[in-house]
């Protein structure tokens, strides 16, 4: 009996962990709206951005109108990225918000399609795959 209870608990753990992971299908099920190129081009210049990494670090920057920024990281988690990074941003013609960061030890480059759900924003790598992970990104003024 004890073995069965333990096995049931262990089998349920991955489901509990997965419950916190949002994917594009979840965003769309919550009536998430993908921002257009024009909406992104209005939102991004001057936006204060907060992005949390999977390893636990918080990265912050302000998108300067000319496409540059200086990011800071609190250095939490296993990313090893603490301190500051020079960065660039742009909105691609495909409707993705793209960022490049030059950290002291390495570089980071990514593009995300941005969806809005209520007052929150989420970025996804692909709009073609409903199972692609969605990550919250804060944009404010």
VMD Tcl script that draws the C-alpha trace (Angstrom):
set ca {
  {0.00 0.00 0.00}
  {2.77 2.44 0.90}
  {4.59 1.66 -2.33}
  {1.46 2.43 -4.35}
  {1.00 5.79 -2.58}
  {4.64 6.70 -3.16}
  {4.50 5.66 -6.82}
  {1.30 7.69 -7.34}
  {2.94 10.74 -5.77}
  {6.06 10.42 -7.91}
  {4.03 9.98 -11.09}
  {2.03 13.11 -10.31}
  {5.12 15.32 -9.82}
  {5.89 15.97 -13.48}
  {2.28 17.05 -14.05}
  {2.48 19.54 -11.19}
  {5.69 20.99 -12.58}
  {4.27 21.19 -16.09}
  {1.16 23.01 -14.87}
  {3.19 26.22 -14.49}
  {4.51 26.13 -18.06}
  {2.41 28.11 -20.53}
  {2.42 27.33 -24.23}
  {1.01 29.19 -27.22}
  {-2.18 27.10 -27.11}
  {-2.76 28.33 -23.52}
  {-2.29 31.95 -24.60}
  {-4.72 31.52 -27.49}
  {-7.25 29.76 -25.22}
  {-7.16 32.87 -22.99}
  {-8.04 35.04 -26.03}
  {-4.47 36.26 -26.35}
  {-4.01 38.75 -29.16}
  {-0.83 38.78 -31.22}
  {0.54 42.31 -31.56}
  {0.93 43.52 -35.13}
  {4.09 45.05 -36.56}
  {2.55 48.52 -36.19}
  {1.48 47.87 -32.58}
  {4.98 46.64 -31.71}
  {6.59 49.65 -33.39}
  {4.43 51.92 -31.21}
  {4.93 49.97 -27.98}
  {8.66 49.23 -28.08}
  {10.45 52.60 -28.33}
  {10.92 53.87 -24.77}
  {9.42 50.73 -23.21}
  {10.87 49.52 -19.93}
  {11.39 45.77 -20.24}
  {11.62 43.12 -17.52}
  {12.40 39.55 -18.56}
  {12.92 36.65 -16.19}
  {15.08 33.78 -17.38}
  {14.32 30.11 -16.82}
  {17.32 29.94 -14.49}
  {15.88 32.67 -12.24}
  {17.69 35.86 -13.26}
  {15.82 39.10 -13.85}
  {16.99 41.22 -16.77}
  {15.89 44.87 -17.09}
  {16.37 47.50 -19.77}
  {14.72 50.44 -21.53}
  {14.37 50.30 -25.32}
  {15.94 53.50 -26.62}
  {14.20 54.89 -29.73}
  {17.30 54.36 -31.91}
  {17.32 50.61 -31.18}
  {19.85 50.30 -28.35}
  {19.74 49.70 -24.60}
  {21.87 48.79 -21.61}
  {20.56 45.77 -19.70}
  {21.21 44.83 -16.10}
  {20.89 41.43 -14.47}
  {20.51 40.52 -10.82}
  {22.67 37.43 -11.49}
  {20.31 34.96 -9.85}
  {20.04 31.43 -11.10}
  {22.58 29.46 -13.06}
  {22.90 31.77 -16.06}
  {26.07 33.37 -14.73}
  {24.98 36.65 -16.32}
  {25.34 39.30 -13.70}
  {26.10 42.91 -14.28}
  {25.43 44.79 -17.48}
  {25.12 44.12 -21.19}
  {25.02 46.32 -24.27}
  {22.02 45.49 -26.38}
  {20.07 46.21 -29.50}
  {16.43 45.70 -30.33}
  {14.24 45.90 -33.42}
  {10.83 44.86 -34.69}
  {11.14 42.58 -37.68}
  {8.91 42.81 -40.72}
  {7.61 39.38 -39.71}
  {6.15 40.90 -36.52}
  {8.73 39.64 -34.03}
  {10.47 41.65 -31.30}
  {14.18 40.86 -31.62}
  {16.93 41.42 -29.04}
  {20.70 40.96 -29.01}
  {22.68 41.25 -25.76}
  {26.45 41.30 -25.32}
  {27.12 40.07 -21.78}
  {30.68 40.11 -20.39}
  {31.03 36.32 -20.92}
  {28.76 35.57 -23.85}
  {26.14 36.79 -26.31}
  {22.41 36.28 -26.39}
  {20.14 36.76 -29.39}
  {16.44 35.97 -29.75}
  {13.20 36.97 -31.44}
  {9.71 36.55 -29.96}
  {6.21 37.05 -31.28}
  {4.39 39.09 -28.64}
  {0.87 38.29 -27.42}
  {-1.22 40.29 -24.97}
  {-3.54 38.58 -22.49}
  {-5.34 41.14 -20.33}
  {-2.57 43.44 -19.11}
  {0.23 40.87 -19.50}
  {2.53 40.21 -22.45}
  {3.96 36.85 -23.51}
  {6.63 36.03 -26.07}
  {6.81 32.87 -28.17}
  {9.45 31.66 -30.65}
  {6.93 30.32 -33.14}
  {3.31 31.01 -34.00}
  {3.12 27.80 -36.07}
  {3.58 25.40 -33.12}
  {0.90 25.54 -30.41}
  {3.19 23.71 -27.98}
  {5.97 26.30 -28.10}
  {6.67 27.74 -24.63}
  {5.30 31.17 -23.79}
  {7.35 33.42 -21.51}
  {6.00 36.50 -19.77}
  {7.81 39.73 -20.64}
  {6.85 42.96 -18.91}
  {6.59 46.13 -20.98}
  {5.79 49.43 -19.27}
  {6.32 53.18 -19.62}
}
mol new
graphics top color blue
foreach p $ca { graphics top sphere $p radius 0.5 }
foreach p [lrange $ca 0 end-1] q [lrange $ca 1 end] { graphics top cylinder $p $q radius 0.2 }
display resetview
